[in-house]
């Protein structure tokens, strides 16, 4: 795995497309965190470390060859002791494969970010 330097962090952009995480985009902008990828020029998998969180990015294959297994294991090793955020079932099953003995699994719920969801009048009525 290759650690991205601050001036290379923009290479994460392709792995973050479609994601709404403010934390991930702050990393892409070079404002916080560290990142590793399998390739600087054309990354297919990577992870981002920010404080106690490890975000797994990209697509892993259901059937992995030995090289793929090594890359995935290297990424997961960087996540030890952190809260791992994965948004695909393949990542989740791979995590379970390597760390089933020490895994504590839980769901996180996102807060709505849409405009006009917060009802200020209703809140004032409660007060």
PLY file of the C-alpha trace (Angstrom):
ply
format ascii 1.0
element vertex 127
property float x
property float y
property float z
element edge 126
property int vertex1
property int vertex2
end_header
0.00 0.00 0.00
1.17 3.49 -0.83
0.71 6.38 1.58
-0.38 9.52 -0.23
1.51 12.71 0.48
-0.45 15.96 0.91
0.23 17.00 -2.68
-0.99 13.58 -3.93
-4.15 13.36 -1.82
-6.32 14.51 -4.74
-5.86 10.97 -6.14
-8.48 9.86 -3.61
-11.13 11.82 -5.49
-12.11 8.89 -7.73
-12.66 6.61 -4.70
-14.81 9.22 -2.95
-17.14 10.04 -5.86
-20.77 9.87 -4.79
-19.94 9.87 -1.07
-21.39 12.63 1.08
-19.03 12.31 4.05
-17.69 15.70 5.04
-14.71 13.94 6.64
-13.70 12.17 3.43
-13.90 15.35 1.40
-11.88 17.22 4.02
-9.15 14.60 3.52
-9.35 14.93 -0.28
-8.91 18.68 0.13
-5.77 18.04 2.20
-7.17 19.44 5.44
-6.92 16.39 7.68
-6.13 12.69 7.93
-3.90 10.23 6.11
-4.67 7.99 3.17
-3.30 4.83 1.55
-4.12 3.43 -1.89
-3.09 0.47 -4.01
-1.96 2.77 -6.86
-1.25 6.51 -6.95
-2.28 6.91 -10.58
-5.38 4.73 -10.73
-6.45 3.57 -7.25
-9.05 0.83 -6.96
-8.98 0.46 -3.17
-7.81 2.63 -0.33
-8.41 3.75 3.20
-8.53 7.03 5.03
-7.56 7.46 8.66
-8.98 10.38 10.59
-8.72 10.30 14.39
-10.40 7.07 15.56
-12.06 6.36 12.22
-10.88 4.27 9.28
-12.87 4.62 6.05
-12.51 1.78 3.55
-12.88 2.89 -0.05
-13.16 1.29 -3.45
-14.31 -2.05 -4.73
-12.84 -5.34 -3.74
-13.49 -8.50 -5.65
-15.49 -11.40 -4.28
-12.80 -13.79 -5.53
-9.40 -12.31 -4.76
-6.04 -13.55 -5.95
-3.03 -13.64 -3.63
-1.90 -10.10 -4.55
-5.37 -8.71 -3.86
-5.50 -10.52 -0.51
-2.19 -8.97 0.54
-3.34 -5.45 -0.43
-6.64 -5.80 1.41
-4.92 -7.23 4.50
-2.45 -4.31 4.50
-5.32 -1.82 4.40
-7.17 -3.57 7.20
-4.04 -3.75 9.36
-3.93 0.07 9.33
-7.47 0.08 10.77
-6.68 -1.89 13.93
-8.09 -0.27 17.04
-10.23 2.16 15.07
-13.88 2.40 14.15
-14.07 0.98 10.64
-16.55 2.55 8.24
-17.33 0.38 5.23
-20.21 0.83 2.82
-20.17 -2.45 0.92
-21.03 -5.98 1.95
-17.79 -7.30 0.42
-15.74 -5.04 2.71
-17.83 -6.10 5.70
-17.47 -9.83 4.98
-13.72 -9.38 4.44
-13.38 -7.57 7.78
-15.29 -10.39 9.45
-13.01 -12.94 7.80
-9.83 -11.41 9.24
-11.06 -9.98 12.54
-14.05 -12.07 13.64
-12.33 -12.78 16.99
-12.07 -9.09 17.94
-14.92 -7.51 16.05
-17.64 -5.47 17.72
-20.22 -4.70 15.07
-22.79 -1.90 15.31
-24.91 0.28 13.05
-24.44 4.00 12.66
-27.25 6.19 11.51
-26.70 9.26 9.39
-28.22 12.59 10.24
-30.37 14.12 7.51
-28.50 16.80 5.63
-31.20 17.88 3.22
-32.19 21.53 3.17
-35.48 22.49 4.82
-35.62 19.33 6.99
-35.09 21.22 10.24
-38.40 22.78 11.32
-37.55 25.87 13.35
-41.20 26.75 14.02
-41.91 23.28 15.43
-38.88 23.53 17.71
-40.05 26.93 18.95
-43.52 25.47 19.59
-41.94 22.77 21.78
-40.17 25.45 23.82
0 1
1 2
2 3
3 4
4 5
5 6
6 7
7 8
8 9
9 10
10 11
11 12
12 13
13 14
14 15
15 16
16 17
17 18
18 19
19 20
20 21
21 22
22 23
23 24
24 25
25 26
26 27
27 28
28 29
29 30
30 31
31 32
32 33
33 34
34 35
35 36
36 37
37 38
38 39
39 40
40 41
41 42
42 43
43 44
44 45
45 46
46 47
47 48
48 49
49 50
50 51
51 52
52 53
53 54
54 55
55 56
56 57
57 58
58 59
59 60
60 61
61 62
62 63
63 64
64 65
65 66
66 67
67 68
68 69
69 70
70 71
71 72
72 73
73 74
74 75
75 76
76 77
77 78
78 79
79 80
80 81
81 82
82 83
83 84
84 85
85 86
86 87
87 88
88 89
89 90
90 91
91 92
92 93
93 94
94 95
95 96
96 97
97 98
98 99
99 100
100 101
101 102
102 103
103 104
104 105
105 106
106 107
107 108
108 109
109 110
110 111
111 112
112 113
113 114
114 115
115 116
116 117
117 118
118 119
119 120
120 121
121 122
122 123
123 124
124 125
125 126
